[in-house]
Amino acid sequence: LAGIVEYLSEIIGRIHYTIDAATYEKESNARSDPFVTKFLEFIFEKDKVLRDCQARMTGSALVVFIERVATSLSSVLVEAFQTRRFSEWGALKVRQQVRLLQEQLVELIDGKGTLLPQFARLDQVVTLLNLDSPADVQYLIMTGPEATEKMPVLSRKEKGKKGEAAAATAAARLTPAEIKQVLKQRVEFAPGVVDAIVLK
């Protein structure tokens, strides 16, 4: 697990998120995104550690292990994204990357559990990065059942678990200071405008 975490940190460090529409389309269509071609394909196909665990572990043990993996990878991404700069298209790119990671991890546990708690903070970061303007944060309810409807959905099998998702989001919600820090990572959002937002 430590090796996977270190490799993710290394790959994320190579990726640029201040990109334009042309670069976004090129990387999406040509599969030239290192997150997909190097990290995801490595841990799910070439390395085969996770697939081997899926084959050898019992249901509950597998879920616990994948939850640990999800928690570790999510923490790395949250920390990295709070210090990286993003354009509008870079934010879309990171949303796509996170969705792909979530989908493949959820596939490993095959409906035997949910990874919503493990990804709660990361989902909030991705949501904030993809806002149209800093003012839109006022319309996000980061606690309570309604918030889950604004967060990315992990898989079809996890629909209907609003109560569980809401609890996870409330327990791992970002603080007002963290919210503003994330918003300031968007190059289009003026720091002064973000600082002027009143969050409770």
Residue frames as a rotation matrix with the C-alpha (Angstrom) as fourth column:
LEU 1
0.564 0.826 0.000 0.00
0.826 -0.564 0.000 0.00
0.000 0.000 -1.000 0.00
ALA 2
0.374 -0.509 -0.775 2.84
0.208 -0.768 0.605 2.39
-0.904 -0.388 -0.182 0.81
GLY 3
-0.669 -0.670 0.322 4.27
0.420 0.017 0.907 1.86
-0.613 0.742 0.270 -2.65
ILE 4
-0.124 0.726 0.676 0.93
0.969 -0.058 0.240 2.67
0.213 0.685 -0.697 -4.30
VAL 5
0.751 0.404 -0.522 0.59
0.568 -0.798 0.200 5.86
-0.337 -0.447 -0.829 -2.25
GLU 6
-0.035 -0.866 -0.500 4.12
0.131 -0.500 0.856 6.99
-0.991 -0.036 0.131 -3.12
TYR 7
-0.693 -0.196 0.694 3.53
0.671 0.177 0.720 6.27
-0.264 0.964 0.009 -6.80
LEU 8
0.353 0.888 0.293 0.32
0.926 -0.377 0.025 8.31
0.133 0.262 -0.956 -6.77
SER 9
0.624 -0.182 -0.760 2.14
0.272 -0.861 0.429 11.27
-0.732 -0.475 -0.488 -5.21
GLU 10
-0.473 -0.881 0.019 4.82
0.242 -0.109 0.964 11.00
-0.847 0.460 0.264 -7.87
ILE 11
-0.474 0.358 0.804 2.33
0.880 0.155 0.449 10.88
0.036 0.921 -0.389 -10.76
ILE 12
0.627 0.765 -0.145 0.20
0.776 -0.631 0.025 13.76
-0.072 -0.128 -0.989 -9.45
GLY 13
0.276 -0.618 -0.736 3.35
0.226 -0.703 0.674 15.84
-0.934 -0.353 -0.054 -9.12
ARG 14
-0.727 -0.595 0.342 3.95
0.422 0.006 0.907 15.50
-0.541 0.804 0.247 -12.88
ILE 15
-0.174 0.776 0.606 0.46
0.980 0.077 0.182 16.55
0.095 0.626 -0.774 -14.00
HIS 16
-0.995 -0.093 -0.035 -0.42
0.094 -0.996 -0.009 20.11
-0.034 -0.013 0.999 -14.98
TYR 17
-0.267 0.960 -0.083 -3.91
0.919 0.228 -0.321 21.33
-0.290 -0.162 -0.943 -14.11
THR 18
0.015 0.241 -0.970 -3.70
-0.102 -0.965 -0.241 24.85
-0.995 0.102 0.010 -15.52
ILE 19
-0.775 -0.250 0.581 -4.75
0.452 0.422 0.786 23.68
-0.442 0.871 -0.214 -18.98
ASP 20
-0.577 0.593 -0.561 -6.99
-0.725 -0.689 0.017 24.98
-0.376 0.416 0.828 -21.74
ALA 21
0.430 0.880 0.201 -9.87
-0.635 0.453 -0.626 23.32
-0.641 0.141 0.754 -23.58
ALA 22
0.538 -0.269 -0.799 -7.66
-0.724 0.339 -0.601 22.02
0.433 0.901 -0.012 -26.39
THR 23
-0.583 -0.812 0.015 -5.31
-0.671 0.471 -0.572 20.27
0.458 -0.344 -0.820 -23.96
TYR 24
-0.364 0.545 0.755 -8.22
-0.669 0.411 -0.620 18.81
-0.648 -0.730 0.215 -22.03
GLU 25
0.690 0.680 -0.249 -9.76
-0.639 0.409 -0.652 17.37
-0.341 0.608 0.717 -25.18
LYS 26
0.190 -0.715 -0.673 -6.43
-0.743 0.344 -0.575 16.01
0.642 0.609 -0.466 -26.38
GLU 27
-0.765 -0.542 0.348 -5.72
-0.626 0.502 -0.596 14.20
0.148 -0.674 -0.724 -23.13
SER 28
-0.099 0.818 0.567 -9.27
-0.653 0.376 -0.658 12.89
-0.751 -0.435 0.497 -22.86
ASN 29
0.774 0.486 -0.406 -9.40
-0.602 0.367 -0.710 11.54
-0.196 0.794 0.576 -26.40
ALA 30
0.349 -0.740 -0.575 -5.83
-0.548 0.337 -0.766 10.34
0.760 0.582 -0.288 -26.80
ARG 31
0.953 0.043 -0.299 -5.56
0.206 0.632 0.747 8.75
0.221 -0.774 0.594 -23.34
SER 32
0.079 -0.977 0.199 -2.42
0.354 -0.159 -0.922 10.77
0.932 0.144 0.333 -22.71
ASP 33
0.532 0.161 0.831 -3.30
-0.655 -0.545 0.524 11.57
0.537 -0.823 -0.184 -19.10
PRO 34
-0.499 -0.828 -0.256 -0.55
-0.434 0.495 -0.753 10.08
0.750 -0.264 -0.606 -16.88
PHE 35
-0.449 0.406 0.796 -3.10
-0.838 0.117 -0.533 9.50
-0.309 -0.906 0.288 -14.12
VAL 36
0.663 0.748 0.029 -4.90
-0.662 0.605 -0.442 7.05
-0.348 0.275 0.896 -16.42
THR 37
0.734 -0.351 -0.582 -2.08
-0.360 0.526 -0.771 5.59
0.576 0.775 0.260 -18.49
LYS 38
-0.337 -0.936 -0.102 0.47
-0.328 0.218 -0.919 5.28
0.883 -0.276 -0.380 -15.69
PHE 39
-0.737 -0.002 0.676 -1.24
-0.676 0.019 -0.737 5.20
-0.011 -1.000 -0.015 -12.29
LEU 40
0.200 0.921 0.334 -4.64
-0.867 0.326 -0.378 3.59
-0.457 -0.213 0.863 -12.87
GLU 41
0.688 0.043 -0.724 -3.44
-0.537 0.701 -0.469 1.09
0.488 0.712 0.505 -15.46
PHE 42
-0.400 -0.905 -0.142 -0.47
-0.493 0.343 -0.799 0.22
0.772 -0.250 -0.584 -13.25
ILE 43
-0.745 0.045 0.665 -2.33
-0.644 0.212 -0.735 -0.48
-0.174 -0.976 -0.129 -10.02
PHE 44
0.191 0.928 0.320 -5.35
-0.703 0.357 -0.615 -2.16
-0.684 -0.107 0.721 -11.62
GLU 45
0.925 0.189 -0.329 -3.74
-0.377 0.559 -0.738 -4.02
0.044 0.807 0.589 -14.53
LYS 46
0.330 -0.881 -0.338 0.07
-0.367 0.210 -0.906 -4.26
0.870 0.423 -0.254 -14.59
ASP 47
-0.534 -0.569 0.625 0.82
-0.770 0.022 -0.638 -4.51
0.349 -0.822 -0.450 -10.86
LYS 48
-0.082 0.657 -0.750 -2.23
-0.188 0.729 0.659 -6.72
0.979 0.195 0.064 -10.15
VAL 49
-0.956 -0.279 -0.095 -1.86
0.042 0.188 -0.981 -6.40
0.292 -0.942 -0.168 -6.37
LEU 50
-0.571 0.799 0.187 -5.43
-0.734 -0.396 -0.552 -5.16
-0.367 -0.453 0.813 -5.95
ARG 51
0.184 0.640 -0.746 -6.83
-0.863 0.468 0.189 -7.76
0.470 0.610 0.638 -8.34
ASP 52
-0.448 -0.420 -0.789 -4.95
-0.018 0.887 -0.462 -10.51
0.894 -0.193 -0.405 -6.51
CYS 53
-0.974 0.137 0.181 -6.38
-0.199 -0.132 -0.971 -9.31
-0.109 -0.982 0.156 -3.20
GLN 54
-0.168 0.969 -0.179 -9.84
-0.981 -0.182 -0.061 -9.39
-0.091 0.166 0.982 -4.73
ALA 55
0.158 0.197 -0.967 -9.34
-0.549 0.832 0.080 -13.02
0.821 0.518 0.240 -5.73
ARG 56
-0.486 -0.525 -0.699 -7.81
0.203 0.710 -0.675 -14.22
0.850 -0.469 -0.238 -2.46
MET 57
-0.977 0.066 0.201 -9.68
-0.211 -0.376 -0.902 -12.30
0.016 -0.924 0.381 0.26
THR 58
-0.449 0.888 -0.102 -13.11
0.891 0.438 -0.117 -13.02
-0.059 -0.144 -0.988 1.67
GLY 59
0.213 0.665 0.715 -15.86
0.730 -0.595 0.336 -10.43
0.649 0.451 -0.613 1.30
SER 60
0.953 0.230 -0.199 -15.45
0.302 -0.641 0.706 -8.55
0.035 -0.732 -0.680 4.60
ALA 61
0.245 -0.944 -0.222 -11.65
0.564 -0.047 0.824 -8.67
-0.788 -0.327 0.521 4.57
LEU 62
-0.343 -0.330 0.879 -11.58
0.935 -0.211 0.285 -7.37
0.092 0.920 0.381 1.01
VAL 63
0.567 0.642 0.516 -13.90
0.558 -0.760 0.333 -4.48
0.606 0.099 -0.790 1.86
VAL 64
0.852 -0.296 -0.432 -11.75
0.285 -0.429 0.857 -3.47
-0.439 -0.853 -0.281 4.84
PHE 65
-0.128 -0.972 0.197 -8.61
0.727 0.044 0.686 -3.59
-0.675 0.231 0.701 2.71
ILE 66
-0.238 0.093 0.967 -10.09
0.873 -0.416 0.255 -1.57
0.426 0.905 0.018 -0.16
GLU 67
0.850 0.527 0.021 -11.43
0.442 -0.733 0.516 0.96
0.288 -0.430 -0.856 2.36
ARG 68
0.457 -0.777 -0.432 -7.86
0.403 -0.252 0.880 1.39
-0.793 -0.576 0.198 3.63
VAL 69
-0.432 -0.604 0.670 -6.62
0.865 -0.066 0.498 1.84
-0.256 0.795 0.551 0.08
ALA 70
0.211 0.629 0.748 -9.36
0.766 -0.582 0.273 4.38
0.607 0.516 -0.605 -0.66
THR 71
0.908 0.115 -0.402 -8.64
0.381 -0.623 0.683 6.33
-0.172 -0.774 -0.610 2.52
SER 72
0.081 -0.978 -0.194 -4.92
0.530 -0.122 0.839 6.49
-0.844 -0.170 0.508 1.78
LEU 73
-0.500 -0.257 0.827 -5.31
0.866 -0.175 0.469 7.50
0.025 0.950 0.310 -1.87
SER 74
0.497 0.771 0.398 -8.02
0.703 -0.627 0.337 10.03
0.509 0.112 -0.853 -1.07
SER 75
0.746 -0.262 -0.612 -5.83
0.413 -0.539 0.734 11.66
-0.522 -0.801 -0.293 1.59
VAL 76
-0.347 -0.922 0.171 -2.95
0.676 -0.120 0.727 12.00
-0.650 0.368 0.665 -0.84
LEU 77
-0.333 0.289 0.897 -5.18
0.847 -0.326 0.420 13.62
0.413 0.900 -0.136 -3.45
VAL 78
0.767 0.631 -0.112 -6.82
0.605 -0.655 0.453 16.03
0.213 -0.415 -0.885 -0.98
GLU 79
0.411 -0.697 -0.587 -3.43
0.414 -0.431 0.802 17.20
-0.812 -0.573 0.111 0.25
ALA 80
-0.552 -0.673 0.492 -2.09
0.719 -0.086 0.689 17.56
-0.421 0.735 0.532 -3.29
PHE 81
-0.103 0.612 0.784 -5.13
0.860 -0.342 0.379 19.40
0.500 0.713 -0.491 -4.65
GLN 82
0.780 0.386 -0.493 -5.09
0.606 -0.662 0.442 21.93
-0.155 -0.643 -0.750 -1.82
THR 83
0.188 -0.797 -0.574 -1.72
0.123 -0.561 0.819 23.18
-0.975 -0.224 -0.007 -3.04
ARG 84
-0.591 -0.358 0.723 -2.01
0.717 0.178 0.674 22.83
-0.369 0.917 0.152 -6.83
ARG 85
-0.529 0.401 -0.748 -3.35
-0.430 -0.886 -0.171 25.46
-0.731 0.232 0.642 -9.22
PHE 86
-0.431 0.507 0.747 -6.32
0.704 0.706 -0.072 24.67
-0.564 0.494 -0.661 -11.47
SER 87
-0.898 0.341 -0.279 -7.92
-0.441 -0.702 0.560 26.25
-0.004 0.625 0.780 -14.49
GLU 88
0.071 0.991 0.111 -11.57
-0.912 0.109 -0.396 25.57
-0.404 -0.073 0.912 -15.29
TRP 89
0.539 0.104 -0.836 -10.50
-0.643 0.692 -0.329 22.77
0.544 0.714 0.440 -17.62
GLY 90
-0.584 -0.786 -0.202 -8.01
-0.385 0.487 -0.784 21.45
0.715 -0.380 -0.587 -15.11
ALA 91
-0.569 0.481 0.667 -10.82
-0.730 0.079 -0.679 21.17
-0.379 -0.873 0.306 -12.58
LEU 92
0.549 0.763 -0.341 -12.85
-0.832 0.458 -0.314 19.16
-0.083 0.456 0.886 -15.08
LYS 93
0.080 -0.638 -0.766 -9.83
-0.504 0.637 -0.583 16.96
0.860 0.432 -0.270 -15.62
VAL 94
-0.852 -0.434 0.294 -9.40
-0.453 0.327 -0.829 16.23
0.264 -0.840 -0.475 -11.93
ARG 95
-0.044 0.910 0.411 -13.12
-0.875 0.164 -0.456 15.44
-0.483 -0.380 0.789 -11.61
GLN 96
0.630 0.230 -0.742 -12.71
-0.667 0.649 -0.365 12.87
0.397 0.725 0.562 -14.36
GLN 97
-0.353 -0.864 -0.360 -9.60
-0.430 0.491 -0.758 11.40
0.831 -0.113 -0.544 -12.72
VAL 98
-0.752 0.100 0.652 -11.24
-0.638 0.141 -0.757 11.03
-0.167 -0.985 -0.042 -9.33
ARG 99
0.334 0.943 -0.001 -14.36
-0.890 0.315 -0.330 9.49
-0.310 0.111 0.944 -10.85
LEU 100
0.392 -0.257 -0.883 -12.29
-0.539 0.714 -0.447 6.86
0.746 0.651 0.142 -12.66
LEU 101
-0.724 -0.689 0.035 -10.41
-0.392 0.368 -0.843 5.99
0.568 -0.624 -0.537 -9.47
GLN 102
-0.457 0.634 0.624 -13.64
-0.786 0.040 -0.617 5.70
-0.416 -0.772 0.480 -7.50
GLU 103
0.504 0.733 -0.458 -15.34
-0.864 0.444 -0.240 3.54
0.027 0.516 0.856 -10.10
GLN 104
0.089 -0.537 -0.839 -12.48
-0.400 0.752 -0.524 1.05
0.912 0.382 -0.148 -10.26
LEU 105
-0.878 -0.381 0.288 -12.17
-0.396 0.241 -0.886 0.74
0.268 -0.892 -0.363 -6.49
VAL 106
-0.157 0.911 0.381 -15.93
-0.870 0.055 -0.489 0.28
-0.467 -0.409 0.784 -6.12
GLU 107
0.427 0.278 -0.860 -15.81
-0.766 0.617 -0.181 -2.41
0.481 0.736 0.476 -8.79
LEU 108
-0.541 -0.749 -0.382 -13.34
-0.390 0.626 -0.675 -4.36
0.745 -0.216 -0.631 -6.65
ILE 109
-0.903 0.221 0.367 -15.76
-0.307 0.263 -0.914 -4.66
-0.299 -0.939 -0.170 -3.73
ASP 110
-0.837 0.512 -0.195 -18.65
0.091 0.480 0.873 -5.48
0.540 0.713 -0.448 -6.08
GLY 111
-0.026 0.940 0.341 -21.45
-0.311 -0.332 0.890 -3.88
0.950 -0.083 0.301 -4.08
LYS 112
0.134 0.040 -0.990 -20.35
0.725 0.677 0.125 -5.36
0.676 -0.735 0.062 -0.74
GLY 113
-0.048 -0.173 -0.984 -19.75
0.867 -0.496 0.045 -1.94
-0.495 -0.851 0.174 0.78
THR 114
0.849 0.298 0.436 -19.56
0.475 -0.791 -0.385 1.76
0.230 0.534 -0.814 0.13
LEU 115
-0.195 -0.975 -0.107 -16.53
0.974 -0.180 -0.140 4.02
0.117 -0.132 0.984 -0.20
LEU 116
0.468 0.481 0.742 -18.47
0.439 -0.855 0.277 7.22
0.767 0.196 -0.611 0.37
PRO 117
0.959 -0.127 -0.255 -16.95
0.183 -0.410 0.893 7.91
-0.218 -0.903 -0.370 3.81
GLN 118
0.164 -0.981 0.103 -13.43
0.746 0.192 0.638 7.41
-0.645 -0.028 0.763 2.46
PHE 119
-0.484 -0.340 0.806 -13.98
0.851 -0.398 0.344 9.85
0.204 0.852 0.482 -0.39
ALA 120
0.497 0.820 -0.286 -16.13
0.862 -0.505 0.051 12.43
-0.102 -0.271 -0.957 1.43
ARG 121
0.310 -0.434 -0.846 -13.44
0.177 -0.848 0.500 15.11
-0.934 -0.304 -0.186 1.78
LEU 122
-0.747 -0.627 0.220 -12.06
0.292 -0.013 0.956 14.52
-0.597 0.779 0.193 -1.70
ASP 123
-0.215 0.763 0.610 -15.52
0.967 0.080 0.241 14.79
0.135 0.642 -0.755 -3.23
GLN 124
0.668 0.442 -0.598 -15.97
0.580 -0.813 0.047 18.15
-0.466 -0.378 -0.800 -1.52
VAL 125
-0.187 -0.832 -0.522 -12.64
0.053 -0.540 0.840 19.40
-0.981 0.129 0.145 -2.88
VAL 126
-0.793 -0.097 0.601 -13.54
0.568 0.236 0.788 18.32
-0.219 0.967 -0.132 -6.41
THR 127
0.225 0.958 0.175 -16.97
0.974 -0.226 -0.015 19.94
0.025 0.174 -0.984 -6.15
LEU 128
0.545 -0.067 -0.836 -15.46
0.308 -0.911 0.274 23.24
-0.780 -0.406 -0.476 -4.99
LEU 129
-0.528 -0.840 -0.127 -12.85
0.121 -0.223 0.967 23.25
-0.841 0.495 0.219 -7.76
ASN 130
-0.750 0.269 0.604 -15.61
0.660 0.245 0.710 22.85
0.042 0.931 -0.362 -10.35
LEU 131
0.139 0.791 -0.596 -17.77
0.659 -0.523 -0.540 25.77
-0.739 -0.318 -0.594 -9.22
ASP 132
0.361 0.075 0.929 -18.54
0.862 -0.406 -0.302 28.42
0.355 0.911 -0.211 -11.84
SER 133
0.066 -0.345 0.936 -17.73
-0.155 -0.931 -0.331 31.21
0.986 -0.123 -0.115 -9.39
PRO 134
-0.871 -0.450 -0.195 -16.68
0.122 0.186 -0.975 31.58
0.475 -0.873 -0.107 -5.74
ALA 135
-0.584 0.710 0.394 -20.13
-0.811 -0.528 -0.250 32.93
0.031 -0.466 0.884 -4.87
ASP 136
0.097 0.664 -0.741 -21.66
-0.575 0.645 0.503 29.57
0.813 0.377 0.445 -5.79
VAL 137
-0.725 -0.418 -0.547 -20.23
0.170 0.662 -0.730 28.08
0.667 -0.622 -0.409 -2.61
GLN 138
-0.791 0.482 0.376 -23.01
-0.598 -0.480 -0.642 29.83
-0.129 -0.733 0.668 -0.73
TYR 139
0.169 0.928 -0.331 -25.51
-0.969 0.218 0.115 27.53
0.179 0.302 0.937 -2.43
LEU 140
-0.188 -0.293 -0.938 -23.72
-0.158 0.951 -0.265 24.37
0.969 0.098 -0.225 -1.43
ILE 141
0.625 0.344 0.701 -25.00
-0.758 0.052 0.650 22.77
0.187 -0.937 0.294 1.71
MET 142
-0.210 -0.863 -0.460 -21.92
-0.641 0.477 -0.602 20.91
0.739 0.168 -0.653 2.87
THR 143
-0.979 0.006 0.206 -23.76
-0.155 0.640 -0.753 19.25
-0.136 -0.768 -0.625 5.75
GLY 144
-0.137 0.982 0.127 -27.11
-0.555 0.029 -0.831 17.51
-0.820 -0.184 0.542 5.73
PRO 145
0.046 0.237 0.970 -28.74
0.411 0.881 -0.235 15.08
-0.911 0.409 -0.057 3.29
GLU 146
0.905 0.395 -0.160 -29.06
0.035 -0.443 -0.896 17.63
-0.425 0.805 -0.414 0.48
ALA 147
0.261 -0.890 -0.374 -25.29
-0.769 -0.426 0.477 17.88
-0.584 0.163 -0.795 0.13
THR 148
-0.323 -0.433 0.841 -24.96
0.043 0.881 0.470 14.36
-0.945 0.189 -0.266 -1.21
GLU 149
0.596 0.614 0.518 -27.04
0.559 0.146 -0.816 15.26
-0.577 0.776 -0.256 -4.23
LYS 150
0.903 -0.308 -0.299 -24.38
-0.416 -0.802 -0.430 17.77
-0.107 0.513 -0.852 -5.21
MET 151
0.003 -0.946 0.325 -21.49
-0.698 0.231 0.678 15.36
-0.717 -0.229 -0.659 -4.74
PRO 152
-0.340 -0.184 -0.922 -20.23
-0.878 0.413 0.241 12.93
0.336 0.892 -0.302 -7.41
VAL 153
0.686 0.615 0.388 -21.98
-0.693 0.714 0.094 9.55
-0.219 -0.334 0.917 -7.38
LEU 154
-0.267 -0.893 0.363 -19.66
-0.721 0.435 0.539 6.58
-0.639 -0.117 -0.760 -7.01
SER 155
-0.993 -0.026 -0.115 -21.69
-0.097 0.735 0.671 3.92
0.067 0.678 -0.732 -8.75
ARG 156
-0.278 0.954 -0.113 -25.23
-0.548 -0.061 0.835 2.90
0.789 0.294 0.539 -9.61
LYS 157
-0.077 0.228 -0.971 -25.15
0.492 0.855 0.162 0.28
0.867 -0.465 -0.178 -6.90
GLU 158
-0.721 -0.299 -0.626 -24.69
0.692 -0.261 -0.673 2.97
0.038 -0.918 0.395 -4.28
LYS 159
-0.641 0.577 0.506 -27.72
-0.254 -0.781 0.570 5.05
0.724 0.237 0.647 -5.22
GLY 160
0.387 0.906 -0.171 -30.29
0.001 0.185 0.983 5.41
0.922 -0.381 0.071 -2.50
LYS 161
0.171 -0.403 -0.899 -27.75
0.935 0.355 0.019 5.54
0.311 -0.844 0.437 0.31
LYS 162
0.212 -0.042 0.976 -28.34
0.145 -0.987 -0.074 9.23
0.967 0.157 -0.203 0.99
GLY 163
0.957 0.189 0.220 -28.37
-0.182 -0.199 0.963 8.84
0.226 -0.962 -0.156 4.75
GLU 164
0.620 -0.784 -0.023 -24.99
0.679 0.522 0.517 7.13
-0.393 -0.336 0.856 4.82
ALA 165
-0.019 -0.625 0.780 -23.51
0.866 -0.400 -0.299 9.59
0.499 0.671 0.549 2.35
ALA 166
0.531 0.296 0.794 -24.83
-0.031 -0.930 0.367 12.54
0.847 -0.220 -0.485 4.34
ALA 167
0.983 -0.182 -0.035 -23.32
0.059 0.127 0.990 11.22
-0.176 -0.975 0.135 7.56
ALA 168
0.295 -0.927 0.232 -19.97
0.932 0.333 0.144 10.71
-0.211 0.174 0.962 5.85
THR 169
0.037 -0.233 0.972 -20.01
0.600 -0.772 -0.208 14.21
0.799 0.591 0.111 4.40
ALA 170
0.796 0.331 0.506 -20.95
-0.172 -0.679 0.714 15.78
0.580 -0.655 -0.484 7.73
ALA 171
0.872 -0.478 -0.101 -18.23
0.317 0.396 0.862 13.89
-0.372 -0.784 0.497 9.60
ALA 172
-0.049 -0.957 0.285 -15.52
0.876 0.096 0.473 14.79
-0.480 0.273 0.834 7.09
ARG 173
0.797 0.451 0.401 -16.72
0.598 -0.683 -0.420 18.21
0.084 0.575 -0.814 5.99
LEU 174
-0.241 -0.882 0.404 -14.18
0.779 -0.424 -0.461 20.85
0.578 0.204 0.790 5.10
THR 175
-0.072 0.136 -0.988 -13.78
0.794 -0.591 -0.140 23.79
-0.603 -0.795 -0.066 7.43
PRO 176
0.897 0.415 -0.150 -14.50
0.270 -0.785 -0.558 27.33
-0.349 0.460 -0.816 6.17
ALA 177
0.302 -0.871 -0.387 -10.75
-0.605 -0.489 0.628 27.96
-0.737 0.044 -0.675 6.01
GLU 178
-0.505 -0.477 0.719 -10.20
0.170 0.762 0.625 24.80
-0.846 0.438 -0.304 3.96
ILE 179
0.403 0.735 0.545 -13.04
0.765 0.057 -0.642 25.72
-0.502 0.676 -0.539 1.62
LYS 180
0.891 -0.085 -0.447 -11.47
-0.218 -0.942 -0.257 29.10
-0.399 0.326 -0.857 0.92
GLN 181
-0.105 -0.992 0.066 -8.05
-0.474 0.108 0.874 27.52
-0.874 0.060 -0.482 0.44
VAL 182
-0.292 0.072 0.954 -9.45
0.622 0.771 0.133 25.17
-0.726 0.632 -0.270 -2.20
LEU 183
0.741 0.652 0.159 -11.30
0.561 -0.472 -0.680 27.97
-0.369 0.593 -0.716 -3.99
LYS 184
0.609 -0.572 -0.550 -8.09
-0.485 -0.817 0.312 29.99
-0.628 0.077 -0.775 -4.18
GLN 185
-0.308 -0.736 0.603 -6.47
0.109 0.602 0.791 27.18
-0.945 0.309 -0.105 -6.16
ARG 186
0.376 0.483 0.791 -8.65
0.870 0.109 -0.480 28.09
-0.318 0.869 -0.380 -9.16
VAL 187
-0.647 -0.761 0.053 -6.73
0.723 -0.589 0.360 30.58
-0.243 0.272 0.931 -11.28
GLU 188
-0.408 0.568 0.715 -9.96
0.464 -0.546 0.698 32.31
0.786 0.617 -0.041 -12.35
PHE 189
0.637 0.691 -0.341 -11.01
0.613 -0.186 0.767 33.04
0.467 -0.698 -0.543 -8.76
ALA 190
0.027 -0.612 0.790 -9.52
-0.178 -0.781 -0.599 36.25
0.984 -0.125 -0.130 -7.31
PRO 191
-0.545 -0.309 -0.779 -8.19
0.630 0.462 -0.624 35.68
0.553 -0.831 -0.057 -3.76
GLY 192
-0.977 0.172 0.124 -9.85
-0.212 -0.811 -0.545 38.88
0.007 -0.559 0.829 -2.56
VAL 193
-0.175 0.961 -0.213 -13.24
-0.787 -0.007 0.617 37.70
0.592 0.276 0.758 -3.78
VAL 194
0.024 0.137 -0.990 -12.77
0.264 0.955 0.138 34.36
0.964 -0.264 -0.013 -2.03
ASP 195
-0.819 -0.415 -0.397 -11.68
0.480 -0.113 -0.870 36.05
0.316 -0.903 0.292 1.21
ALA 196
-0.805 0.533 0.260 -14.79
-0.565 -0.823 -0.065 38.23
0.179 -0.199 0.963 1.15
ILE 197
-0.098 0.793 -0.601 -17.11
-0.199 0.577 0.793 35.20
0.975 0.197 0.101 1.25
VAL 198
-0.352 0.081 0.933 -18.75
-0.934 -0.092 -0.345 34.69
0.058 -0.992 0.108 4.62
LEU 199
-0.141 0.230 -0.963 -18.95
-0.194 0.947 0.255 31.04
0.971 0.222 -0.089 5.58
LYS 200
0.099 0.258 0.961 -20.50
-0.984 -0.116 0.132 29.68
0.146 -0.959 0.242 8.73
